[in-house]
Amino acid sequence: MESTWHIYILRCADGTLYTGVTTDLARRVSEHNESLKGAKYTRVRRPVLLVYSEVFESRSTACVREAVIKKLSRDEKSRLIGD
């Protein structure tokens, strides 16, 4: 059984953007905001807000897209999320 994969962008409290990949978007955003399971980067920049996501059928496709997004400039990411 295949999972649905998501890439996502969070806006941190300090205005920075964080990009990640997960199979459970709601759970992962909650982890970033409320638990030690969130990324070290976001733990000190709470609260975070989900500002963008895309859905993929495979982990490999999602990870390729995540890598592309992580290479974008701040301005390019802002245009992607509609800022």
N, CA, C and O of each residue as an XYZ file, in Angstrom:
332
protein
N       0.838     -1.184      0.000
C       0.000      0.000      0.000
C       0.880      1.243      0.000
O       1.747      1.391      0.861
N       0.664      2.119     -0.944
C       1.465      3.328     -1.041
C       0.880      4.443     -0.190
O      -0.335      4.550     -0.021
N       1.773      5.272      0.345
C       1.368      6.420      1.144
C       1.301      7.654      0.270
O       1.888      7.706     -0.811
N       0.583      8.633      0.751
C       0.614      9.945      0.137
C       1.693     10.740      0.846
O       1.742     10.757      2.076
N       2.548     11.392      0.100
C       3.646     12.187      0.646
C       3.387     13.663      0.404
O       2.801     14.045     -0.609
N       3.821     14.477      1.330
C       3.646     15.920      1.240
C       4.988     16.603      1.409
O       5.792     16.212      2.256
N       5.228     17.627      0.601
C       6.293     18.565      0.946
C       5.559     19.773      1.505
O       4.430     20.064      1.111
N       6.206     20.467      2.424
C       5.539     21.588      3.068
C       6.534     22.690      3.385
O       7.733     22.453      3.533
N       6.007     23.891      3.485
C       6.803     25.039      3.913
C       6.110     25.647      5.118
O       4.905     25.899      5.105
N       6.895     25.875      6.155
C       6.412     26.522      7.376
C       7.012     27.912      7.479
O       8.173     28.126      7.130
N       6.219     28.849      7.956
C       6.758     30.169      8.312
C       6.975     30.142      9.821
O       6.042     29.905     10.588
N       8.198     30.383     10.231
C       8.554     30.384     11.648
C       8.251     31.748     12.248
O       8.053     32.728     11.530
N       8.216     31.798     13.580
C       7.897     33.036     14.299
C       8.852     34.166     13.957
O       8.471     35.334     14.020
N      10.085     33.839     13.596
C      11.058     34.880     13.243
C      11.003     35.269     11.765
O      11.825     36.055     11.295
N      10.026     34.712     11.031
C       9.842     35.058      9.623
C      10.597     34.175      8.648
O      10.411     34.299      7.438
N      11.445     33.287      9.147
C      12.171     32.397      8.248
C      11.252     31.287      7.750
O      10.181     31.051      8.311
N      11.684     30.614      6.693
C      10.905     29.530      6.099
C      11.633     28.211      6.286
O      12.858     28.146      6.187
N      10.868     27.156      6.559
C      11.413     25.815      6.746
C      10.674     24.884      5.796
O       9.448     24.944      5.701
N      11.403     24.029      5.094
C      10.803     23.091      4.147
C      11.058     21.665      4.616
O      12.165     21.335      5.042
N      10.025     20.813      4.537
C      10.170     19.422      4.939
C       9.275     18.511      4.124
O       8.556     18.954      3.228
N       9.334     17.215      4.455
C       8.544     16.199      3.766
C       7.964     15.251      4.813
O       8.622     14.949      5.809
N       6.730     14.780      4.592
C       6.062     13.910      5.560
C       4.931     13.144      4.892
O       4.516     13.468      3.779
N       4.437     12.116      5.592
C       3.244     11.406      5.134
C       1.994     11.893      5.859
O       0.877     11.626      5.417
N       2.174     12.601      6.963
C       1.043     13.082      7.771
C       1.268     14.560      8.094
O       1.946     14.897      9.065
N       0.704     15.414      7.287
C       0.963     16.844      7.377
C       0.493     17.443      8.704
O       1.237     18.193      9.336
N      -0.704     17.129      9.126
C      -1.224     17.688     10.384
C      -0.368     17.265     11.574
O      -0.041     18.086     12.431
N      -0.005     15.985     11.624
C       0.825     15.496     12.720
C       2.183     16.188     12.729
O       2.685     16.574     13.784
N       2.771     16.340     11.549
C       4.116     16.922     11.463
C       4.111     18.389     11.878
O       5.014     18.828     12.590
N       3.118     19.146     11.450
C       3.029     20.551     11.861
C       2.858     20.628     13.376
O       3.465     21.478     14.028
N       2.041     19.752     13.928
C       1.864     19.705     15.381
C       3.184     19.394     16.081
O       3.506     20.005     17.100
N       3.940     18.457     15.544
C       5.250     18.133     16.121
C       6.183     19.338     16.089
O       6.900     19.603     17.053
N       6.169     20.053     14.990
C       7.018     21.242     14.892
C       6.633     22.276     15.951
O       7.498     22.984     16.467
N       5.364     22.364     16.271
C       4.892     23.373     17.220
C       4.909     22.930     18.682
O       5.067     23.764     19.573
N       4.750     21.631     18.943
C       4.453     21.216     20.310
C       5.350     20.154     20.924
O       5.227     19.889     22.120
N       6.236     19.542     20.175
C       6.997     18.438     20.758
C       8.472     18.525     20.420
O       8.902     19.377     19.643
N       9.229     17.633     21.014
C      10.658     17.542     20.723
C      10.927     16.830     19.404
O      12.070     16.774     18.950
N       9.880     16.286     18.784
C      10.035     15.598     17.504
C      10.140     16.570     16.336
O      10.506     16.175     15.230
N       9.823     17.833     16.574
C       9.978     18.841     15.531
C      11.446     19.053     15.244
O      12.293     18.717     16.071
N      11.757     19.597     14.103
C      13.149     19.851     13.733
C      13.796     20.813     14.723
O      13.149     21.710     15.261
N      15.074     20.604     14.944
C      15.826     21.485     15.845
C      15.691     22.940     15.400
O      15.579     23.844     16.227
N      15.702     23.154     14.084
C      15.582     24.513     13.539
C      14.293     25.180     13.987
O      14.302     26.349     14.373
N      13.179     24.445     13.939
C      11.887     25.065     14.257
C      11.613     25.130     15.752
O      10.820     25.960     16.198
N      12.256     24.265     16.535
C      12.005     24.249     17.982
C      12.272     25.597     18.645
O      11.582     25.969     19.594
N      13.248     26.314     18.160
C      13.588     27.619     18.757
C      12.931     28.777     18.009
O      13.201     29.941     18.307
N      12.074     28.465     17.042
C      11.416     29.489     16.225
C       9.900     29.324     16.233
O       9.232     29.668     15.257
N       9.365     28.808     17.305
C       7.929     28.584     17.433
C       7.206     29.866     17.778
O       7.794     30.773     18.367
N       5.936     29.954     17.419
C       5.160     28.955     16.684
C       5.460     29.016     15.189
O       5.957     30.016     14.670
N       5.143     27.918     14.521
C       5.277     27.859     13.067
C       3.888     27.762     12.457
O       2.945     27.290     13.093
N       3.780     28.214     11.225
C       2.509     28.215     10.506
C       2.712     27.563      9.142
O       3.630     27.925      8.406
N       1.864     26.612      8.810
C       1.920     25.987      7.494
C       1.480     27.010      6.455
O       0.371     27.538      6.531
N       2.353     27.295      5.480
C       2.008     28.287      4.457
C       1.936     27.699      3.052
O       1.487     28.372      2.123
N       2.377     26.436      2.885
C       2.372     25.852      1.545
C       2.556     24.344      1.651
O       3.271     23.860      2.529
N       1.910     23.605      0.755
C       2.158     22.157      0.666
C       1.824     21.661     -0.735
O       1.046     22.277     -1.464
N       2.425     20.541     -1.091
C       2.154     19.828     -2.338
C       2.044     18.349     -1.998
O       2.647     17.887     -1.030
N       1.274     17.604     -2.791
C       1.051     16.173     -2.560
C       1.733     15.369     -3.661
O       1.713     15.741     -4.834
N       2.346     14.237     -3.242
C       3.031     13.342     -4.174
C       2.669     11.900     -3.850
O       2.289     11.582     -2.723
N       2.791     11.033     -4.847
C       2.450      9.628     -4.662
C       3.613      8.795     -4.152
O       3.406      7.670     -3.698
N       4.840      9.324     -4.215
C       5.984      8.545     -3.745
C       6.936      9.426     -2.949
O       7.013     10.639     -3.143
N       7.654      8.774     -2.050
C       8.637      9.498     -1.243
C       9.732     10.080     -2.127
O      10.164     11.214     -1.921
N      10.176      9.315     -3.101
C      11.275      9.782     -3.941
C      10.896     11.046     -4.703
O      11.701     11.973     -4.794
N       9.708     11.098     -5.240
C       9.252     12.287     -5.962
C       9.139     13.482     -5.017
O       9.531     14.596     -5.366
N       8.604     13.246     -3.829
C       8.481     14.321     -2.841
C       9.851     14.841     -2.431
O      10.040     16.049     -2.290
N      10.802     13.946     -2.240
C      12.148     14.365     -1.818
C      12.873     15.138     -2.914
O      13.627     16.067     -2.626
N      12.650     14.761     -4.157
C      13.239     15.516     -5.268
C      12.674     16.933     -5.278
O      13.424     17.898     -5.428
N      11.374     17.065     -5.120
C      10.739     18.389     -5.090
C      11.213     19.193     -3.882
O      11.453     20.395     -3.997
N      11.350     18.545     -2.734
C      11.847     19.217     -1.536
C      13.242     19.802     -1.804
O      13.518     20.943     -1.435
N      14.105     19.032     -2.435
C      15.457     19.498     -2.741
C      15.431     20.716     -3.665
O      16.207     21.656     -3.486
N      14.534     20.693     -4.653
C      14.400     21.833     -5.566
C      13.967     23.075     -4.794
O      14.528     24.153     -4.987
N      12.975     22.928     -3.926
C      12.471     24.062     -3.154
C      13.543     24.603     -2.220
O      13.685     25.818     -2.078
N      14.297     23.720     -1.585
C      15.338     24.169     -0.664
C      16.431     24.982     -1.365
O      17.106     25.793     -0.731
N      16.602     24.766     -2.654
C      17.608     25.508     -3.421
C      17.108     26.866     -3.905
O      17.901     27.682     -4.375
N      15.799     27.119     -3.795
C      15.250     28.398     -4.237
C      15.719     29.529     -3.329
O      16.005     29.316     -2.151
N      15.793     30.713     -3.882
C      16.104     31.893     -3.077
C      14.890     32.254     -2.228
O      13.792     31.742     -2.450
N      15.090     33.119     -1.277
C      13.983     33.574     -0.423
C      12.884     34.207     -1.288
O      11.700     33.943     -1.077
N      13.269     35.032     -2.248
C      12.284     35.669     -3.127
C      11.502     34.635     -3.944
O      10.289     34.760     -4.106
N      12.188     33.631     -4.449
C      11.510     32.586     -5.220
C      10.542     31.798     -4.336
O       9.441     31.457     -4.770
N      10.947     31.512     -3.106
C      10.048     30.816     -2.181
C       8.850     31.685     -1.847
O       7.734     31.178     -1.744
N       9.057     32.977     -1.676
C       7.952     33.891     -1.388
C       6.944     33.900     -2.529
O       5.737     33.915     -2.285
N       7.417     33.892     -3.764
C       6.501     33.844     -4.902
C       5.752     32.505     -4.935
O       4.560     32.468     -5.239
N       6.444     31.416     -4.623
C       5.820     30.111     -4.619
C       4.672     30.045     -3.619
O       3.623     29.480     -3.926
N       4.851     30.605     -2.440
C       3.825     30.532     -1.405
C       2.800     31.657     -1.498
O       1.856     31.718     -0.710
N       2.998     32.549     -2.474
C       2.014     33.600     -2.710
C       2.171     34.825     -1.849
O       1.207     35.557     -1.625
N       3.369     35.060     -1.365
C       3.620     36.289     -0.578
C       3.724     37.496     -1.481
O       3.932     38.610     -1.001
